[in-house]
Amino acid sequence: SSTYEPELSRVARTASVDYSILSGRISRIRGEPYGQMTVAFTGGDAEAALTQLAARGVVVEAV
């Protein structure tokens, strides 16, 4: 998944969840951007949101 695509917004809409970004950063490795975010989902189907993100190539870790 590309750092430049609005994956979180797309998934939030389809899973009917709201989200809060608790922390995040964008860094680069060998010139390629990557991002790390801590996000809280509320309402809707949070499990479906995580599954959809993973299916789009986003590495997901539930804490």
PDB file as gemmi writes it, atoms N, CA and C in Angstrom:
CRYST1    1.000    1.000    1.000  90.00  90.00  90.00 P 1                      
ATOM      1  N   SER A   1       0.845  -1.186   0.000  1.00  0.00           N  
ATOM      2  CA  SER A   1       0.000   0.000   0.000  1.00  0.00           C  
ATOM      3  C   SER A   1       0.884   1.241   0.000  1.00  0.00           C  
ATOM      4  N   SER A   2       0.475   2.237  -0.695  1.00  0.00           N  
ATOM      5  CA  SER A   2       1.261   3.457  -0.807  1.00  0.00           C  
ATOM      6  C   SER A   2       0.963   4.420   0.328  1.00  0.00           C  
ATOM      7  N   THR A   3       1.996   5.067   0.792  1.00  0.00           N  
ATOM      8  CA  THR A   3       1.844   6.096   1.820  1.00  0.00           C  
ATOM      9  C   THR A   3       0.958   7.228   1.323  1.00  0.00           C  
ATOM     10  N   TYR A   4       0.861   7.379   0.017  1.00  0.00           N  
ATOM     11  CA  TYR A   4       0.121   8.494  -0.564  1.00  0.00           C  
ATOM     12  C   TYR A   4      -1.362   8.207  -0.778  1.00  0.00           C  
ATOM     13  N   GLU A   5      -1.825   7.030  -0.470  1.00  0.00           N  
ATOM     14  CA  GLU A   5      -3.225   6.665  -0.667  1.00  0.00           C  
ATOM     15  C   GLU A   5      -4.009   6.815   0.641  1.00  0.00           C  
ATOM     16  N   PRO A   6      -5.277   7.249   0.563  1.00  0.00           N  
ATOM     17  CA  PRO A   6      -6.097   7.455   1.766  1.00  0.00           C  
ATOM     18  C   PRO A   6      -6.744   6.164   2.272  1.00  0.00           C  
ATOM     19  N   GLU A   7      -5.936   5.152   2.540  1.00  0.00           N  
ATOM     20  CA  GLU A   7      -6.460   3.841   2.930  1.00  0.00           C  
ATOM     21  C   GLU A   7      -7.309   3.906   4.200  1.00  0.00           C  
ATOM     22  N   LEU A   8      -6.873   4.650   5.192  1.00  0.00           N  
ATOM     23  CA  LEU A   8      -7.598   4.701   6.460  1.00  0.00           C  
ATOM     24  C   LEU A   8      -8.999   5.275   6.263  1.00  0.00           C  
ATOM     25  N   SER A   9      -9.125   6.334   5.505  1.00  0.00           N  
ATOM     26  CA  SER A   9     -10.442   6.931   5.237  1.00  0.00           C  
ATOM     27  C   SER A   9     -11.345   5.972   4.479  1.00  0.00           C  
ATOM     28  N   ARG A  10     -10.798   5.308   3.481  1.00  0.00           N  
ATOM     29  CA  ARG A  10     -11.595   4.355   2.692  1.00  0.00           C  
ATOM     30  C   ARG A  10     -12.127   3.226   3.563  1.00  0.00           C  
ATOM     31  N   VAL A  11     -11.246   2.666   4.375  1.00  0.00           N  
ATOM     32  CA  VAL A  11     -11.643   1.547   5.233  1.00  0.00           C  
ATOM     33  C   VAL A  11     -12.636   2.007   6.295  1.00  0.00           C  
ATOM     34  N   ALA A  12     -12.438   3.172   6.858  1.00  0.00           N  
ATOM     35  CA  ALA A  12     -13.365   3.688   7.872  1.00  0.00           C  
ATOM     36  C   ALA A  12     -14.777   3.815   7.297  1.00  0.00           C  
ATOM     37  N   ARG A  13     -14.875   4.293   6.068  1.00  0.00           N  
ATOM     38  CA  ARG A  13     -16.189   4.416   5.422  1.00  0.00           C  
ATOM     39  C   ARG A  13     -16.841   3.052   5.222  1.00  0.00           C  
ATOM     40  N   THR A  14     -16.088   2.100   4.680  1.00  0.00           N  
ATOM     41  CA  THR A  14     -16.692   0.805   4.357  1.00  0.00           C  
ATOM     42  C   THR A  14     -17.009  -0.024   5.599  1.00  0.00           C  
ATOM     43  N   ALA A  15     -16.255   0.150   6.682  1.00  0.00           N  
ATOM     44  CA  ALA A  15     -16.504  -0.603   7.921  1.00  0.00           C  
ATOM     45  C   ALA A  15     -17.365   0.186   8.908  1.00  0.00           C  
ATOM     46  N   SER A  16     -17.769   1.394   8.516  1.00  0.00           N  
ATOM     47  CA  SER A  16     -18.614   2.255   9.364  1.00  0.00           C  
ATOM     48  C   SER A  16     -17.998   2.505  10.734  1.00  0.00           C  
ATOM     49  N   VAL A  17     -16.694   2.786  10.754  1.00  0.00           N  
ATOM     50  CA  VAL A  17     -16.022   3.106  12.010  1.00  0.00           C  
ATOM     51  C   VAL A  17     -15.557   4.557  11.983  1.00  0.00           C  
ATOM     52  N   ASP A  18     -15.434   5.119  13.161  1.00  0.00           N  
ATOM     53  CA  ASP A  18     -14.758   6.398  13.330  1.00  0.00           C  
ATOM     54  C   ASP A  18     -13.362   6.071  13.825  1.00  0.00           C  
ATOM     55  N   TYR A  19     -12.427   6.974  13.593  1.00  0.00           N  
ATOM     56  CA  TYR A  19     -11.076   6.722  14.073  1.00  0.00           C  
ATOM     57  C   TYR A  19     -10.455   7.991  14.618  1.00  0.00           C  
ATOM     58  N   SER A  20      -9.569   7.806  15.572  1.00  0.00           N  
ATOM     59  CA  SER A  20      -8.762   8.888  16.129  1.00  0.00           C  
ATOM     60  C   SER A  20      -7.308   8.499  15.946  1.00  0.00           C  
ATOM     61  N   ILE A  21      -6.530   9.410  15.393  1.00  0.00           N  
ATOM     62  CA  ILE A  21      -5.097   9.167  15.254  1.00  0.00           C  
ATOM     63  C   ILE A  21      -4.446   9.587  16.565  1.00  0.00           C  
ATOM     64  N   LEU A  22      -3.891   8.622  17.289  1.00  0.00           N  
ATOM     65  CA  LEU A  22      -3.282   8.884  18.587  1.00  0.00           C  
ATOM     66  C   LEU A  22      -1.824   9.310  18.451  1.00  0.00           C  
ATOM     67  N   SER A  23      -1.137   8.755  17.468  1.00  0.00           N  
ATOM     68  CA  SER A  23       0.242   9.170  17.177  1.00  0.00           C  
ATOM     69  C   SER A  23       0.594   8.693  15.779  1.00  0.00           C  
ATOM     70  N   GLY A  24       1.607   9.296  15.205  1.00  0.00           N  
ATOM     71  CA  GLY A  24       2.029   8.872  13.881  1.00  0.00           C  
ATOM     72  C   GLY A  24       3.304   9.559  13.452  1.00  0.00           C  
ATOM     73  N   ARG A  25       3.961   8.945  12.476  1.00  0.00           N  
ATOM     74  CA  ARG A  25       5.160   9.541  11.902  1.00  0.00           C  
ATOM     75  C   ARG A  25       5.389   8.949  10.521  1.00  0.00           C  
ATOM     76  N   ILE A  26       6.079   9.708   9.702  1.00  0.00           N  
ATOM     77  CA  ILE A  26       6.485   9.242   8.378  1.00  0.00           C  
ATOM     78  C   ILE A  26       7.994   9.356   8.312  1.00  0.00           C  
ATOM     79  N   SER A  27       8.639   8.290   7.908  1.00  0.00           N  
ATOM     80  CA  SER A  27      10.096   8.237   7.774  1.00  0.00           C  
ATOM     81  C   SER A  27      10.427   7.703   6.392  1.00  0.00           C  
ATOM     82  N   ARG A  28      11.707   7.610   6.104  1.00  0.00           N  
ATOM     83  CA  ARG A  28      12.154   7.066   4.823  1.00  0.00           C  
ATOM     84  C   ARG A  28      13.258   6.043   5.055  1.00  0.00           C  
ATOM     85  N   ILE A  29      13.219   4.989   4.264  1.00  0.00           N  
ATOM     86  CA  ILE A  29      14.300   4.011   4.215  1.00  0.00           C  
ATOM     87  C   ILE A  29      14.734   3.935   2.761  1.00  0.00           C  
ATOM     88  N   ARG A  30      16.004   4.252   2.516  1.00  0.00           N  
ATOM     89  CA  ARG A  30      16.539   4.275   1.145  1.00  0.00           C  
ATOM     90  C   ARG A  30      15.681   5.122   0.215  1.00  0.00           C  
ATOM     91  N   GLY A  31      15.192   6.231   0.734  1.00  0.00           N  
ATOM     92  CA  GLY A  31      14.400   7.146  -0.069  1.00  0.00           C  
ATOM     93  C   GLY A  31      12.929   6.802  -0.201  1.00  0.00           C  
ATOM     94  N   GLU A  32      12.520   5.646   0.296  1.00  0.00           N  
ATOM     95  CA  GLU A  32      11.121   5.223   0.208  1.00  0.00           C  
ATOM     96  C   GLU A  32      10.391   5.584   1.499  1.00  0.00           C  
ATOM     97  N   PRO A  33       9.257   6.282   1.406  1.00  0.00           N  
ATOM     98  CA  PRO A  33       8.527   6.654   2.616  1.00  0.00           C  
ATOM     99  C   PRO A  33       7.778   5.465   3.224  1.00  0.00           C  
ATOM    100  N   TYR A  34       7.701   5.465   4.536  1.00  0.00           N  
ATOM    101  CA  TYR A  34       6.836   4.520   5.240  1.00  0.00           C  
ATOM    102  C   TYR A  34       6.268   5.245   6.442  1.00  0.00           C  
ATOM    103  N   GLY A  35       5.093   4.852   6.870  1.00  0.00           N  
ATOM    104  CA  GLY A  35       4.443   5.508   7.994  1.00  0.00           C  
ATOM    105  C   GLY A  35       4.109   4.524   9.090  1.00  0.00           C  
ATOM    106  N   GLN A  36       4.078   5.043  10.298  1.00  0.00           N  
ATOM    107  CA  GLN A  36       3.642   4.274  11.463  1.00  0.00           C  
ATOM    108  C   GLN A  36       2.595   5.108  12.173  1.00  0.00           C  
ATOM    109  N   MET A  37       1.465   4.478  12.499  1.00  0.00           N  
ATOM    110  CA  MET A  37       0.388   5.191  13.177  1.00  0.00           C  
ATOM    111  C   MET A  37      -0.196   4.336  14.287  1.00  0.00           C  
ATOM    112  N   THR A  38      -0.627   5.009  15.332  1.00  0.00           N  
ATOM    113  CA  THR A  38      -1.431   4.378  16.364  1.00  0.00           C  
ATOM    114  C   THR A  38      -2.816   4.993  16.233  1.00  0.00           C  
ATOM    115  N   VAL A  39      -3.810   4.140  15.991  1.00  0.00           N  
ATOM    116  CA  VAL A  39      -5.162   4.596  15.686  1.00  0.00           C  
ATOM    117  C   VAL A  39      -6.152   3.886  16.601  1.00  0.00           C  
ATOM    118  N   ALA A  40      -7.148   4.620  17.084  1.00  0.00           N  
ATOM    119  CA  ALA A  40      -8.236   4.024  17.861  1.00  0.00           C  
ATOM    120  C   ALA A  40      -9.500   4.031  17.005  1.00  0.00           C  
ATOM    121  N   PHE A  41     -10.129   2.858  16.848  1.00  0.00           N  
ATOM    122  CA  PHE A  41     -11.391   2.747  16.124  1.00  0.00           C  
ATOM    123  C   PHE A  41     -12.536   2.714  17.123  1.00  0.00           C  
ATOM    124  N   THR A  42     -13.649   3.371  16.780  1.00  0.00           N  
ATOM    125  CA  THR A  42     -14.861   3.308  17.598  1.00  0.00           C  
ATOM    126  C   THR A  42     -16.055   3.097  16.680  1.00  0.00           C  
ATOM    127  N   GLY A  43     -17.084   2.439  17.225  1.00  0.00           N  
ATOM    128  CA  GLY A  43     -18.301   2.199  16.456  1.00  0.00           C  
ATOM    129  C   GLY A  43     -18.068   1.215  15.330  1.00  0.00           C  
ATOM    130  N   GLY A  44     -19.129   0.882  14.631  1.00  0.00           N  
ATOM    131  CA  GLY A  44     -19.010   0.018  13.460  1.00  0.00           C  
ATOM    132  C   GLY A  44     -18.326  -1.302  13.756  1.00  0.00           C  
ATOM    133  N   ASP A  45     -17.614  -1.811  12.764  1.00  0.00           N  
ATOM    134  CA  ASP A  45     -16.963  -3.115  12.862  1.00  0.00           C  
ATOM    135  C   ASP A  45     -15.447  -2.934  12.791  1.00  0.00           C  
ATOM    136  N   ALA A  46     -14.824  -2.709  13.938  1.00  0.00           N  
ATOM    137  CA  ALA A  46     -13.379  -2.461  13.996  1.00  0.00           C  
ATOM    138  C   ALA A  46     -12.590  -3.651  13.461  1.00  0.00           C  
ATOM    139  N   GLU A  47     -13.059  -4.857  13.721  1.00  0.00           N  
ATOM    140  CA  GLU A  47     -12.361  -6.052  13.227  1.00  0.00           C  
ATOM    141  C   GLU A  47     -12.362  -6.084  11.701  1.00  0.00           C  
ATOM    142  N   ALA A  48     -13.466  -5.704  11.093  1.00  0.00           N  
ATOM    143  CA  ALA A  48     -13.538  -5.640   9.626  1.00  0.00           C  
ATOM    144  C   ALA A  48     -12.580  -4.579   9.093  1.00  0.00           C  
ATOM    145  N   ALA A  49     -12.470  -3.468   9.804  1.00  0.00           N  
ATOM    146  CA  ALA A  49     -11.544  -2.411   9.387  1.00  0.00           C  
ATOM    147  C   ALA A  49     -10.109  -2.927   9.387  1.00  0.00           C  
ATOM    148  N   LEU A  50      -9.725  -3.648  10.432  1.00  0.00           N  
ATOM    149  CA  LEU A  50      -8.373  -4.205  10.503  1.00  0.00           C  
ATOM    150  C   LEU A  50      -8.132  -5.215   9.383  1.00  0.00           C  
ATOM    151  N   THR A  51      -9.124  -6.044   9.123  1.00  0.00           N  
ATOM    152  CA  THR A  51      -9.008  -7.043   8.057  1.00  0.00           C  
ATOM    153  C   THR A  51      -8.857  -6.372   6.696  1.00  0.00           C  
ATOM    154  N   GLN A  52      -9.637  -5.326   6.453  1.00  0.00           N  
ATOM    155  CA  GLN A  52      -9.556  -4.610   5.175  1.00  0.00           C  
ATOM    156  C   GLN A  52      -8.211  -3.921   5.005  1.00  0.00           C  
ATOM    157  N   LEU A  53      -7.701  -3.326   6.072  1.00  0.00           N  
ATOM    158  CA  LEU A  53      -6.383  -2.685   5.989  1.00  0.00           C  
ATOM    159  C   LEU A  53      -5.312  -3.715   5.642  1.00  0.00           C  
ATOM    160  N   ALA A  54      -5.359  -4.863   6.307  1.00  0.00           N  
ATOM    161  CA  ALA A  54      -4.380  -5.918   6.036  1.00  0.00           C  
ATOM    162  C   ALA A  54      -4.493  -6.401   4.590  1.00  0.00           C  
ATOM    163  N   ALA A  55      -5.724  -6.516   4.077  1.00  0.00           N  
ATOM    164  CA  ALA A  55      -5.936  -6.956   2.697  1.00  0.00           C  
ATOM    165  C   ALA A  55      -5.381  -5.949   1.690  1.00  0.00           C  
ATOM    166  N   ARG A  56      -5.270  -4.688   2.095  1.00  0.00           N  
ATOM    167  CA  ARG A  56      -4.735  -3.638   1.220  1.00  0.00           C  
ATOM    168  C   ARG A  56      -3.214  -3.508   1.349  1.00  0.00           C  
ATOM    169  N   GLY A  57      -2.612  -4.422   2.107  1.00  0.00           N  
ATOM    170  CA  GLY A  57      -1.158  -4.411   2.225  1.00  0.00           C  
ATOM    171  C   GLY A  57      -0.615  -3.616   3.389  1.00  0.00           C  
ATOM    172  N   VAL A  58      -1.505  -3.154   4.268  1.00  0.00           N  
ATOM    173  CA  VAL A  58      -1.075  -2.414   5.451  1.00  0.00           C  
ATOM    174  C   VAL A  58      -0.734  -3.425   6.540  1.00  0.00           C  
ATOM    175  N   VAL A  59       0.413  -3.269   7.164  1.00  0.00           N  
ATOM    176  CA  VAL A  59       0.790  -4.147   8.271  1.00  0.00           C  
ATOM    177  C   VAL A  59       0.035  -3.657   9.502  1.00  0.00           C  
ATOM    178  N   VAL A  60      -0.778  -4.538  10.090  1.00  0.00           N  
ATOM    179  CA  VAL A  60      -1.664  -4.171  11.193  1.00  0.00           C  
ATOM    180  C   VAL A  60      -1.287  -4.962  12.431  1.00  0.00           C  
ATOM    181  N   GLU A  61      -1.236  -4.271  13.561  1.00  0.00           N  
ATOM    182  CA  GLU A  61      -1.010  -4.929  14.846  1.00  0.00           C  
ATOM    183  C   GLU A  61      -2.017  -4.368  15.838  1.00  0.00           C  
ATOM    184  N   ALA A  62      -2.930  -5.207  16.309  1.00  0.00           N  
ATOM    185  CA  ALA A  62      -3.917  -4.776  17.295  1.00  0.00           C  
ATOM    186  C   ALA A  62      -3.280  -4.807  18.677  1.00  0.00           C  
ATOM    187  N   VAL A  63      -3.465  -3.735  19.436  1.00  0.00           N  
ATOM    188  CA  VAL A  63      -2.927  -3.671  20.799  1.00  0.00           C  
ATOM    189  C   VAL A  63      -4.029  -3.350  21.773  1.00  0.00           C  
TER     190      VAL A  63                                                      
END                                                                             
